[in-house]
Structures are given as C-alpha cells and as structure tokens.
Amino acid sequence: MSFNDKIKTKGYLDIDLPVNMDFKSEIQKLKKEKNAIILGHYYQTEDIQDISDILGDSLALAQEAAKTNADLIVFAGVHFMAETAKLVNPGKKVVLPDLNAGCSLADSAPAKDFEAFVNAHPDHKVITYINSSTEVKALTDICVTSSNAVQIVESFPKDEKLIFAPDKNLGSYINKLTGRNMLLWDGACHVHKEFSIPRLLELKHENPDALIIAHPECQSDLLIMADHIGSTSSLLKFTQTNSNDSYIVATESGILHQMRKASPNKTFLPAPPEDSTCACNDCKFMKLNTLRKIYLAMKYEVPEIIIEEELRKKANRPIQNMLELSRQLGL
C-alpha cells in the first residue's frame, strides 16, 4: 500500500518506525524545521502536556490559535478544538493527531437537530459553548468557554431571550448565578456527568480537610458540595493561591499534572466516577493522542482539518465575537 493510500485509510498510524525512537527529541526537531506549534489541552497525558508549546483550557487555546505565527498548528486535544484553530486561521495548516478524538458533549448536539431547535425559537439569541461542532457554531450568535460564559451571558440585556447549548449542566449553573432563564439544550460531557456522589462523599469522609473543587460541567448535586467551582484554568489557579493543603478535583484528571507541578507540597485527589474499578475520571477521546501520533501528524502533516470556506466564515463569526468581547471584558 502506498503512503497516499495509507493516508486515505488512516493507515499512516501503522507506519513502521525505529524501535526506541525518542519522540520528544524528534518532535522538537520538526517544530524548528516546519515552524510548527503544539497547542495542548490540560486534559492531555502528562508527556504531551510537557512537550506542548502552549498549554491551556479552551479559551486560552482559542486565543493563542488566533494570534500564532506558526505555519503548522498541531492540536493536542479533540476535534472541535482543532476545528476552532482552523476557523481563526484559514491560511494555516491545522492537524489533529487522531481524527477519532471527538467530544461526547459536541456530539450531543447534532447540527440538524440543533438547527430545528433554533428555528423553533426565532426570537432567541444563541449562545453556544465552544465544545461544539463547526456546523453548530455556524448557527450561533456568540460562543463561550467555561472561563468567560458568565460574563458573556451577563453582557446581554436582562430581558433578552437566550438559548444556551450544548451543555445543560453549565447552562443551569449560569442560570443560577445570573438569575437568567436561558433555554437549555439537553447535552452533557461523559466525563463530568459520571462522577459518583456516594464515592465522592466516601472520599471526602476519608479526607475531611480536602476542599472539593469542580468544573461547572458537573451535575448540580455535585456542584452543591463544591468549595470552588470554575473552569479548568480557574481550578488550577485556585489551588495555587488557596492556602489549603489538599483538594478533591472533580474534572478530567489530566489537570492534576499541572496542579502537582505548580504545588508539589499539596495533595490532589481525583474525584471518582461511577465505575468502581476506576480511581479517576479520564476523557477517552483526549487520551487517544500520543507522542507517536503527534510525531506522525507533524512529520506528514496529516490528518489535516479542512473546512469549506462558506461554513468557516459562518462558524468563525461567533468565535470572533467571543474573542472581541473577551478582550473588552479583560478576560
């Protein structure tokens, strides 16, 4: 099978490579050769976090993608993130190490169903979480991340009718904070909806001094228990500035690596999921990326994210609206 055929069948992932290849070293060489940048999300594995040029949550990565001078963007994250990078960088090549790295939350809002939902409420402005497909973004007035959602929602007049999608838990949390009554799409993240309240209570009983910190994508019964609620970057910052010595962290476990690096003398415990065999809660999509796949994506510049231009323009508009308003709000 030729290499071109391998590309078409995703067989490039099976290309034979030298035994004991130093992927970190080879990736660094390719960065220089190709003027490439690796954007990595906090939920990636530790080795990928450590070789990322920019590490952050969805807002930070969207902001960095919009201003990078790199010719090649390698997105160590999931599909909607790489799509977002392409939306704001139409002239740059964006690759995703594994095209199967999707997002359960984005998948919970199929574009055709969401379009019908929007059309059924023509008097509503549409606010869409960045964890959504390009097609859903194209139906949106403004995007948000968990870092800026509350501030952006509050920028609308109090009597404005709003749709919030696709995360029902985040939308419900924002409604509670702002006193709004946004119409919520019924979507959720598989990681954040699977935390076990009984197991969390047991872990808290075993560690009574630990503070519970949680992402607002978690269900409301868990958020009630939390000592701090915030985006991934907010949770990280809280553990750096708070004086407590131990924390139970209710979000994807990848962030614990950065927490432990920033505060090595503190204790960080992942909140447990329903599955009694697991001690932590991982995103199965985020964890599809590996150093090997990043090396191959960078070397062969595949799989490339390609978006039809008319769709890109429509979907880029709410991203730009978010970035501009975030600048105005100092976020």
GICOR-V694403 format. One record per pair of residues at least 12 apart in sequence whose ideal C-beta (glycine too) atoms are under 6 Angstrom apart, sorted by sequence separation. I is the first residue (numbers start at 1). GAP is how many residues later the second one is. D is the distance in whole Angstrom. If there is no record, write none. Layout:
i=I gap=GAP d=D
i=I gap=GAP d=D
This chain:
i=40 gap=12 d=3
i=73 gap=12 d=5
i=82 gap=12 d=6
i=128 gap=12 d=4
i=214 gap=12 d=4
i=256 gap=12 d=5
i=130 gap=13 d=5
i=171 gap=13 d=4
i=212 gap=13 d=5
i=216 gap=13 d=5
i=38 gap=14 d=5
i=82 gap=14 d=4
i=126 gap=14 d=5
i=212 gap=14 d=5
i=38 gap=15 d=5
i=39 gap=15 d=5
i=40 gap=15 d=5
i=126 gap=15 d=5
i=127 gap=15 d=6
i=128 gap=15 d=5
i=129 gap=15 d=6
i=130 gap=15 d=5
i=212 gap=15 d=5
i=213 gap=15 d=5
i=214 gap=15 d=5
i=37 gap=16 d=5
i=125 gap=16 d=5
i=168 gap=16 d=5
i=211 gap=16 d=4
i=127 gap=17 d=6
i=253 gap=17 d=4
i=164 gap=18 d=4
i=168 gap=18 d=5
i=73 gap=19 d=6
i=166 gap=19 d=5
i=249 gap=19 d=6
i=65 gap=20 d=4
i=162 gap=20 d=4
i=163 gap=20 d=5
i=164 gap=20 d=5
i=165 gap=20 d=3
i=167 gap=20 d=6
i=239 gap=20 d=5
i=72 gap=21 d=5
i=73 gap=21 d=5
i=74 gap=21 d=6
i=75 gap=21 d=5
i=118 gap=21 d=5
i=153 gap=21 d=5
i=166 gap=21 d=3
i=245 gap=21 d=6
i=246 gap=21 d=4
i=247 gap=21 d=5
i=248 gap=21 d=5
i=249 gap=21 d=6
i=250 gap=21 d=4
i=39 gap=22 d=5
i=62 gap=22 d=6
i=66 gap=22 d=4
i=79 gap=22 d=6
i=114 gap=22 d=5
i=213 gap=22 d=5
i=236 gap=22 d=6
i=240 gap=22 d=5
i=65 gap=23 d=6
i=78 gap=23 d=5
i=79 gap=23 d=5
i=80 gap=23 d=5
i=109 gap=23 d=6
i=192 gap=23 d=6
i=232 gap=23 d=5
i=236 gap=23 d=6
i=248 gap=23 d=6
i=27 gap=24 d=6
i=52 gap=24 d=6
i=111 gap=24 d=4
i=115 gap=24 d=6
i=150 gap=24 d=6
i=154 gap=24 d=6
i=197 gap=24 d=6
i=239 gap=24 d=6
i=78 gap=25 d=5
i=106 gap=25 d=5
i=111 gap=25 d=5
i=149 gap=25 d=6
i=153 gap=25 d=6
i=192 gap=25 d=4
i=80 gap=26 d=5
i=105 gap=26 d=5
i=106 gap=26 d=5
i=192 gap=26 d=5
i=193 gap=26 d=6
i=24 gap=27 d=6
i=106 gap=27 d=5
i=109 gap=27 d=5
i=150 gap=27 d=6
i=195 gap=27 d=6
i=253 gap=27 d=4
i=48 gap=28 d=5
i=103 gap=28 d=6
i=189 gap=28 d=5
i=253 gap=29 d=6
i=37 gap=31 d=6
i=252 gap=31 d=5
i=44 gap=32 d=5
i=218 gap=32 d=5
i=37 gap=33 d=4
i=211 gap=33 d=5
i=36 gap=34 d=6
i=132 gap=34 d=6
i=213 gap=34 d=6
i=35 gap=35 d=6
i=125 gap=35 d=6
i=127 gap=35 d=6
i=35 gap=36 d=4
i=36 gap=36 d=4
i=37 gap=36 d=6
i=38 gap=36 d=5
i=39 gap=36 d=5
i=40 gap=36 d=4
i=41 gap=36 d=4
i=210 gap=36 d=4
i=211 gap=36 d=5
i=212 gap=36 d=5
i=213 gap=36 d=6
i=214 gap=36 d=4
i=215 gap=36 d=4
i=124 gap=37 d=4
i=125 gap=37 d=5
i=126 gap=37 d=5
i=127 gap=37 d=5
i=128 gap=37 d=5
i=209 gap=37 d=6
i=210 gap=37 d=6
i=34 gap=38 d=5
i=36 gap=38 d=6
i=38 gap=38 d=6
i=123 gap=38 d=5
i=129 gap=38 d=5
i=210 gap=38 d=5
i=124 gap=39 d=5
i=173 gap=43 d=4
i=203 gap=45 d=6
i=170 gap=46 d=5
i=170 gap=47 d=5
i=169 gap=48 d=5
i=167 gap=50 d=6
i=169 gap=50 d=6
i=80 gap=51 d=6
i=83 gap=51 d=5
i=195 gap=55 d=6
i=109 gap=56 d=6
i=109 gap=57 d=4
i=108 gap=58 d=5
i=191 gap=61 d=5
i=105 gap=62 d=6
i=146 gap=70 d=6
i=200 gap=71 d=5
i=58 gap=72 d=5
i=199 gap=73 d=4
i=109 gap=76 d=6
i=195 gap=76 d=5
i=196 gap=76 d=6
i=196 gap=77 d=6
i=109 gap=78 d=5
i=195 gap=78 d=6
i=196 gap=78 d=5
i=108 gap=79 d=3
i=194 gap=79 d=4
i=194 gap=80 d=5
i=105 gap=82 d=6
i=105 gap=84 d=4
i=147 gap=84 d=4
i=104 gap=85 d=6
i=146 gap=85 d=4
i=59 gap=86 d=4
i=104 gap=86 d=4
i=58 gap=87 d=4
i=59 gap=88 d=4
i=59 gap=89 d=6
i=191 gap=90 d=5
i=191 gap=92 d=5
i=134 gap=173 d=6
i=138 gap=173 d=6
i=152 gap=173 d=6
i=57 gap=174 d=6
i=57 gap=175 d=4
i=143 gap=175 d=4
i=57 gap=176 d=5
i=138 gap=176 d=4
i=142 gap=176 d=5
i=143 gap=176 d=5
i=138 gap=177 d=4
i=137 gap=178 d=4
i=140 gap=178 d=4
i=148 gap=178 d=5
i=151 gap=178 d=5
i=142 gap=179 d=4
i=143 gap=179 d=4
i=142 gap=180 d=6
i=134 gap=181 d=5
i=137 gap=181 d=6
i=102 gap=183 d=5
i=148 gap=183 d=5
i=101 gap=184 d=5
i=101 gap=187 d=5
i=100 gap=188 d=6
i=42 gap=190 d=5
i=98 gap=190 d=4
i=98 gap=191 d=6
i=97 gap=192 d=5
i=98 gap=195 d=5
i=97 gap=196 d=4
i=97 gap=197 d=5
i=97 gap=200 d=4
i=95 gap=202 d=5
i=99 gap=204 d=5
i=95 gap=206 d=6
i=78 gap=207 d=5
i=96 gap=207 d=6
i=49 gap=208 d=6
i=93 gap=208 d=6
i=43 gap=209 d=4
i=95 gap=209 d=5
i=44 gap=210 d=6
i=43 gap=211 d=4
i=46 gap=211 d=5
i=93 gap=211 d=6
i=94 gap=211 d=4
i=42 gap=212 d=6
i=42 gap=213 d=5
i=76 gap=213 d=5
i=86 gap=219 d=4
i=86 gap=221 d=5
i=83 gap=222 d=6
i=74 gap=223 d=6
i=82 gap=223 d=5
i=74 gap=224 d=5
i=87 gap=225 d=6
i=87 gap=228 d=5
i=87 gap=229 d=4
i=87 gap=232 d=6
i=43 gap=240 d=5
i=43 gap=243 d=4
i=47 gap=244 d=6
i=36 gap=262 d=6
i=23 gap=268 d=4
i=27 gap=268 d=5
i=30 gap=268 d=5
i=26 gap=269 d=6
i=23 gap=272 d=5
i=7 gap=295 d=6
